[in-house]
Amino acid sequence: MSEPSAVAHKPHVAHEAHHEELGFWRKYVFSTDHKVIGIQYAVTGLLFLLFGFCLMMLMRWQLAYPDSPLPLIGGLFGESRMPGGTMLPEFYNELGAMHGTIMVFLGVVPLAVGGFGNFVLPLQIGAPDMAFPRINMASYWFFFLGGVTMLASFFVPGGAAQSGWTSYVPLSVIAGTGQTWWLIGMIFLITSSLLGAVNFITTTIQLRAKGLTFMRFPFFVWAQFVTAFLLLLAFPPLEAAGVMQLMDRVAGTSFFLPTGLVVSGQVVQVAGGGNPLLWQHLFWFLAHPEVYVLILPGMGIVAEVIANNTRKPLWGYRSMVWSLIFLGFMSFIVWAHHMFMTGMGTAMAAFFQTTTMIISIPSVVILTALIISLWGGSIRFNTPMLFAVAFLPMFGIGGLTGLPLGLNVADIPLHDTYYVIAHFHYVVAPGTIFALFAGIYYWYPKATGRKMNEMLGKIHFAGSLICMNVVFMPMFLVGLAGVSRRLYDGGAAYDFAQPVLHWNVVSSWGAWTLGLFQIPFIFNFFWSIWKGEVTDANPWQATTIEWTAPSPPPHGNFVTAPEAHRGPYEYSVPGAGRDFVPQSEG
Amino acid sequence: MEIPYTVELRRDTGLNNGKIGIWLFLASEVMLFGALFASYILIRTGATSWPRGDTILNVPLATFNTIVLISSSVTMVMAWASLMRHRFGTFRLYMGATVALGGVFLVVKYFEYSHKFHDHLFPSTNNFLAIYFTLTGLHMLHVMGGMAVNAYFWGPGAKLWKTNPEWFTNRVENSGLFWHFVDLVWIFLFPTLYLL
């Protein structure tokens, strides 16, 4: 086995004589290069995450100190939203609905799938680009339009959507104009994700390098591959539901409006005969697979980072892959566990409770395999690894606290309480978002040729880990006390909530401190572009194919088309000269 | 930079990129229309009364439209087959006919719609008409999309035939797959809405 010289990894710019120079707009704005599109997605997604977080920080003021004027910035929001700096319930509802929508559809998914998927997946399978580069560009710009529509909806009369990120009917049908904008925005976002999903699947099947069989895929590739199928097949029913809700609002149909619906003491003059449960079924048919769209790319990132930093192969790679595929299938038949309280009947509830218990098995297999992968490794605790390791218990808490919600009987007292908020935020916030941070620190050198600062990274990590738990752990207590998640005063109006109200203050201060601890990250992210430590093509001594491309990779990615000769995680192979054997090394 | 397997087939999958892409797209379309058909079933089974389609809708016109769309699928296949036999002239003829038949379908649909509006039958009138207008409207958008793509291959897109005939033939085949899908949706729509 020959030692590959560092020279072989240097970009051969002169070699690319046929490489045409593109203008600024074609190169950085309307680019068809998967790496540029990936970075566009990632940066836009990060901005939306920050924006969605700001909405939440505003809400946390109202929850901690109901009806007291917000100091300093309270006057900026206008008399129609916060008269005298005190938040109106309508504005609180707006913030809540848009926080959910923005975090899920404009923040996490675009970053996890659009950002990491676009940037890393083609590199990891040794492809020169996506299978359909122009469709890829269209996917980003549809997403962008969707984002603009959502943001613009804050400024229409009556403000943005106020019916929750779930947009339950009939509330959403009789709501103000913002809801129409929400629906149009969603149709843009669904189009974007459809184009992305077709591209990801085709690219994975067709453009993988010679010798890269499916069981030689890095786990991240598998995660993106399964995620793309979920996006492809689960989103269209929501599109159908969105079209029907749009018809209800604009054309006066009654798909979701039952006969004799009374609003403010008046019977609504519509044809009637509609079914409000239909919306919930169609919505959750998307939104449960969507939960796995949120978590699977995160698991993929964590698997890469853990294998790399334990210097060991992943434990149980095959079981993990089969679990992933099984999880993908099962995620389509668990949706109604969100609807135990709708009176859909015990037979239905029993079925969905059973499938829900079954789907927890593959998740546990993957999580356990990742934990066992740590065993006996000589672990390098760099920033990506810290985030990846923290993901395991945080996702574990989120996952395990979900089990009582999946059981019909246990769900009844917990439904719609802060317990549910705590549960899914543990999955998505210190779970997925930690995995995404791990991925940013891990692949940053590939995108820029420089490492992010370790010291700032560790401050960011420690602060975020503590604050996340301060924010969400108290919500379990508040939820178990029975406080509903939908109250704009955090429960202050109810006697039974009084003993737990102080936890709202703790959560809020946790959230604001969490905001402060993102400042080192934001600074680090930009500072390192110019001042970070310069690295070679493979700073982490990793095995997967993306690290054989120059950093940053040129248009077309690889100097010579790579070939895969072995599995993805050949670390610490006995008898090898180094503790890693790259997948593409002949 | 060239994307591999845009035209030639990858040996181990036996497919080119476009073929996989279009089938994935169609899978997602099946889920879209599937959800609407499922909603139709749910709303109809929950309704106290539901009109039979032929008491409100014009069955002869829809039958005519069914024949038009099926014919257009035939001309679509002939257009692709002409390219396979390297007869560009006949391709133009058949592709033109496909687009024209799509146009006939739209014209008939226009008369159907305006007749309903004239009789004060709107989507808001009842849920039968709501689902009728939603399903046929969405289908109509698909017909327009398919016509736009086919018209492009009939007109400016046909330049590709001169430089890369194989690629052009593949593209026409993929657009044909979409057109057949649109046809197939109508074949489900017609009995569901007009006859049952």
Interface residues (C-beta under 8 A of the other chain):
Chain A: H19 P128 D129 M130 A131 F132 P133 I135 L194 A197 V198 N199 I201 T202 I205 Q206 L207 L232 L233 A234 F235 P236 P237 E239 A240 A241 V243 M244 M247 A251 G252 T253 S254 F255 V270 A271 G273 G274 N275 L278 H281 L282 F285 H555 G556
Chain B: M1 E2 I3 P4 Y5 R10 T13 L15 N16 N17 I20 G21 L24 F25 A27 S28 E29 M31 L32 F33 G34 A35 L36 S39 L42 I43 G46 A47 T48 F122 P123 S124 T125 N126 N127 A130 I131 F133 T134 L138
